[in-house]
Amino acid sequence: MCLRRAVMAAWLLLAWMPARAGPGLPYGHDDTVYPDDLIQDRAPHRIELIITDDGPHPAQLVAGRSEKVVLVVTRRTQRMCRSDLLVPDYDLRVPLPLGQPVAITLLTSARGSIRLLCPIEDGAGELLVR
């Protein structure tokens, strides 16, 4: 008889606990705050870059560390070697249609420089992160 009461008490306790625990978090939920999440929440730093026959203007761009940068690139040259922009540090290749601005969003993390390259020529510009 005592064993029957213990089993009944255990069953009632287990049946009651999930109702008292509340809805809980979905499976796989991660409440950790990561640096990229904080960067995403900030207003982006917008930088304009124009690609001409003489190269990029301005040749050096400056952004802060741990910042969301929206790089707006406009190609104003017919040269096909400047039809794409490569950002090797982010493994990006972005097509640049003639005369149309293209927005590229980058999240900066550490100090240094981010190279901006043309597919055929080496240098197209540099984004300095301070």
Residue, then its C-alpha position, 0 to 999 in steps of 0.5 A: m500500500c505504501l508503494r502504491r501511494a509513493v507511485m501516485a505521489a510521484w505521478l502527481l508531482l510529475a504531472w503538476m511540474p510542467a504546468r508550473a514551469g511555464p512555456g519555456l524557451p523553444y528548443g535550440h534557443d540561445d540567449t547569449v549576446y554575441p558581438d555581431d548581434l550588438i553590431q547588427d542593432r546599431a545604425p549603419h555607417r554609410i560610405e560612398l565609393i565611386i569607381t572611375d577610369d582613374g580608380p576608386h574615389p576616395a582610394q582609402l575609406v575609414a570605418g570604426r572597429s565593431e561597426k556595421v558599414v554599408l558601402v555604396v559603390t557606383r561604377r562610372t567607367q565602361r572598363m570591364c575589368r571594373s565590372d565586379l568588386l572583390v572583398p577577399d576578407y569576406d569572400l565576396r564578389v559583387p557585380l557592379p552594373l554601370g551607373q547603378p549604386v550597389a550597397i554592400t553591408l560589412l561588419t568590421s571586427a578588428r583593426g586593420s584594413i579590408r582590401l577592395l579589389c577589381p577582378i583583373e587589376d590588383g587594387a581598387g581601394e582599401l577600407l581602414v578599420r580603426 
